[in-house]
Each structure stands twice: as C-alpha cells, then as structure tokens.
Amino acid sequence: MGKPIITYAIENLMKSKIFDKIFVSTDSNEISKISKANGADVLIRSKKFSRDNIPTMSAINDAIKKLNEKKIFPKYVCIIFSTAIFLNKKHLIDSYKKLRSHKKIKMIFACKKFNHPIERSFKIKNGIAKYINKEKLIKKTQDFNNHYYDLGQFYYCPIKTLENKKKLTLNGTPLIFENYEALDIDNKEDWQMAEKLFKIKYN
C-alpha cells in the first residue's frame, strides 16, 4: 500500500502516546533506516538470534539484554510484531489501563475466535479424510464451546513476566478481536487478504 509494513506498526504505537520509548529489534540496515526515519530507536539484533528458526523469546531476551546494557530497565514492555498493521491506539490504550489497574494480570494479548468448532476438524492422509473425534459430529454447531487462537499481534506485560522464559507463553488475559479487526499474516495468501481488508477499513 505504498509504505514499508513496519511503518504502520510504529505509527500506531506513536498515536497511542503511552510509550516512553519505541525500539525495533533488527539486524537489517534497511529496516534500521526505515525505523529511525519513522521515529523509533533501533536495537541491533545479534546475528545468532536473527535466523528464521529462532524462537521469538530468544529475540526478546536479546533485546532486553541490550536495553539493560543501555541502563534502561523498563517495568512494562509491549512486544509488537511488524505485521500488526490493524492494531490501533484503542487496543493499546485499553490494554495499558487494564494492565495498570489490575496488578495480578501477567499479560494481555490479542486473540480471535475460531469460526467453526475445532472438534469437527479432520486430518487428510493419503487423500482420505479422518475425523479427530467422530463422537462430536452429532452435536449441532451452536452447541459447541468457543475456542480461540493467538493472533500474533502484541503481548503487553510487566517485564517480570518474561524473566527466565525460553518460550513466549500466553500466560494472561486475552483481548478478543472481531474478524474485521485483525489478521495474522503468515503467508502470501494472508498478505493478499490483509491488503483487501486494509483497503476496506481505511479507504
């Protein structure tokens, strides 16, 4: 849509006006330049944490370590992916208020409801469909409980929630998004759908 995708994420963080600092963790010179031009600071990510198969938490720990080396010790952190283009300031501000008014909350993150009961899912082996749980097929769709999935948009938490963690676990309060409010971009089809949704929302 005419701009690098990460600029939308940075702009949305800026608009919320709730963050003292915005850092982009990257090993890319190009992304560093784009981030700085849009008002973010940059943490140069270590090469060993920049490969595709590296867990998210490893990159987060690397960023926190670099912040500490700069004598920056945040009480709260909000981890946001560069593909979170539909995240807006209302989501962030609501999370900010909830996190600070309820001290027992360990994390707030974005999720969305599955559109169809997962109990009716099936595997395909050698071209043949095999249901995971045949006993559930007799129930009406409306009688199933709702199930949800992580949208991969943001994770807002006290920094102590992340201490000694090797994996980014969903240990907290979900913020439920409607279908039109967000899209997890994992592949080309998701990207194309995101462009269509973006045009509809912001035309």
matplotlib code that plots the C-alpha trace (Angstrom):
import matplotlib.pyplot as plt

x = [0.0, 2.9, 4.8, 7.0, 4.7, 6.7, 5.8, 2.2, 3.1, 5.4, 2.8, 0.1, 2.5, 3.2, -0.5, -1.3, 1.1, 1.5, 5.1, 8.3, 10.4, 9.8, 12.6, 12.9, 15.0, 16.6, 19.9, 18.9, 20.4, 17.4, 14.9, 17.0, 16.9, 13.1, 12.5, 14.7, 13.0, 9.7, 10.7, 11.7, 15.1, 16.9, 18.4, 20.8, 19.9, 22.6, 23.1, 22.6, 19.1, 18.1, 17.6, 14.1, 14.2, 14.9, 12.1, 10.6, 11.6, 15.3, 15.0, 13.0, 15.7, 18.4, 16.5, 16.0, 19.7, 20.6, 18.2, 19.8, 23.3, 22.0, 20.9, 17.3, 15.2, 11.5, 8.8, 6.4, 7.0, 4.8, 6.0, 4.5, 5.2, 5.9, 2.9, 0.4, -0.9, -4.5, -3.6, -4.8, -4.3, -7.6, -6.4, -3.1, -4.7, -7.3, -4.6, -2.4, -5.3, -6.2, -2.6, -2.0, -5.4, -5.2, -1.9, -2.4, -2.6, 0.5, 0.0, -2.6, -2.5, -4.7, -6.8, -9.7, -12.4, -12.3, -15.2, -16.0, -15.9, -12.4, -14.0, -15.1, -11.6, -10.1, -6.8, -6.2, -4.0, -3.4, -6.3, -8.7, -10.4, -10.2, -12.1, -10.2, -13.3, -16.2, -18.3, -18.6, -20.2, -23.7, -23.7, -25.1, -22.6, -24.3, -23.8, -20.0, -18.0, -16.0, -12.3, -9.7, -6.3, -3.4, -3.4, 0.3, -0.3, 1.0, 2.0, 1.8, 3.1, 5.2, 8.8, 9.0, 6.5, 9.3, 12.1, 13.8, 11.4, 12.6, 9.2, 6.7, 3.7, 0.2, 0.0, -2.6, -5.7, -6.9, -8.2, -10.7, -10.7, -13.6, -13.0, -12.5, -10.2, -7.0, -5.3, -2.3, 0.0, 1.9, 2.0, 1.3, -2.5, -2.7, -0.8, -3.2, -6.2, -4.6, -4.4, -8.1, -9.1, -6.8, -8.5, -11.9, -11.0, -9.0, -10.4]
y = [0.0, 2.3, 2.1, -0.5, -2.6, -1.8, 1.9, 1.2, -0.6, 2.3, 4.9, 3.1, 3.0, 6.7, 7.6, 5.8, 8.2, 5.7, 4.5, 6.2, 4.6, 2.5, 0.1, -2.0, -5.1, -6.0, -7.0, -5.2, -1.9, -1.1, -1.8, 0.3, 3.3, 3.0, 2.6, 5.6, 7.7, 7.0, 7.9, 4.6, 3.7, 0.6, -2.3, -4.1, -7.8, -10.3, -12.5, -15.7, -14.5, -13.4, -16.7, -17.9, -20.9, -18.8, -18.7, -15.3, -15.3, -15.6, -12.4, -10.7, -11.7, -10.3, -7.0, -6.8, -7.5, -4.7, -2.3, -3.2, -2.5, 1.0, 1.3, 1.1, -1.1, -1.0, -2.0, -2.9, -3.9, -4.3, -6.7, -6.0, -7.7, -5.6, -7.3, -6.0, -3.3, -3.4, -2.8, 0.6, 3.0, 2.0, -1.6, -0.4, 2.2, -0.2, -2.8, -0.1, 0.9, -2.7, -3.8, -1.0, -1.2, -4.9, -5.8, -9.5, -9.5, -11.2, -10.4, -9.0, -10.4, -10.4, -13.4, -14.3, -16.9, -19.9, -19.5, -23.2, -25.8, -27.3, -30.6, -31.1, -30.9, -33.8, -34.9, -35.9, -39.0, -40.5, -38.4, -39.7, -37.5, -38.9, -37.1, -36.3, -37.1, -38.8, -38.7, -34.9, -35.0, -35.5, -32.1, -29.0, -26.3, -23.9, -26.3, -26.3, -24.1, -21.3, -21.8, -19.0, -18.6, -16.2, -13.5, -12.8, -9.0, -7.9, -9.1, -6.4, -7.3, -6.4, -7.3, -9.7, -11.9, -12.6, -13.4, -16.7, -17.6, -19.6, -19.5, -16.8, -18.4, -17.0, -16.5, -13.8, -12.0, -12.3, -9.2, -10.7, -9.1, -9.3, -10.8, -7.5, -6.0, -8.0, -10.6, -12.8, -12.5, -15.8, -16.4, -14.8, -15.5, -13.8, -10.8, -10.5, -10.8, -8.1, -5.7, -6.2, -5.7, -2.7, -1.0, -1.7, -0.4, 2.7, 3.6]
z = [0.0, -0.8, 2.6, 4.3, 6.5, 9.7, 9.4, 10.2, 13.4, 14.5, 13.7, 15.7, 18.7, 18.4, 18.2, 21.4, 23.3, 26.1, 25.5, 26.8, 24.1, 21.0, 19.9, 16.8, 17.1, 13.7, 12.1, 8.8, 7.8, 5.6, 8.4, 10.8, 8.5, 8.0, 11.7, 12.6, 9.9, 11.5, 15.0, 16.5, 18.1, 17.0, 18.8, 16.6, 17.0, 17.4, 14.2, 16.1, 17.1, 13.6, 11.8, 10.8, 13.2, 16.3, 18.9, 19.5, 23.1, 22.2, 20.2, 23.1, 25.6, 23.3, 23.1, 26.9, 27.4, 25.1, 26.8, 30.2, 28.7, 27.9, 31.5, 30.5, 32.9, 31.9, 34.3, 31.5, 27.9, 24.9, 22.3, 18.9, 15.5, 12.5, 10.7, 13.3, 10.9, 12.2, 15.8, 16.7, 19.6, 21.3, 21.7, 23.2, 25.5, 26.8, 27.5, 29.1, 31.5, 32.3, 33.0, 35.4, 37.2, 37.8, 39.3, 39.1, 35.3, 34.0, 30.3, 27.8, 24.3, 21.1, 20.2, 17.8, 17.9, 15.6, 13.1, 13.3, 16.1, 16.2, 17.4, 13.8, 12.4, 10.5, 9.1, 5.5, 5.0, 1.5, 0.2, 2.8, 5.5, 9.0, 11.8, 15.0, 17.2, 15.5, 18.7, 18.4, 14.9, 16.2, 18.1, 16.5, 15.6, 18.1, 21.0, 20.9, 23.3, 21.7, 21.1, 20.4, 18.9, 19.4, 16.7, 16.9, 17.3, 20.6, 24.1, 26.9, 30.3, 33.3, 32.4, 35.3, 33.4, 30.9, 33.3, 32.8, 30.0, 27.0, 25.2, 24.9, 26.6, 26.7, 30.5, 30.9, 29.8, 26.2, 24.3, 21.9, 18.4, 15.9, 12.5, 10.8, 13.4, 12.8, 10.7, 11.4, 8.4, 8.0, 4.2, 0.8, 1.0, 4.4, 2.9, 0.0, 2.3, 4.6, 1.6, 0.8, 4.5, 4.8, 1.8, 3.2, 6.7, 5.6, 2.2]

ax = plt.figure().add_subplot(projection="3d")
ax.plot(x, y, z, "-o")
ax.set_aspect("equal")
plt.show()
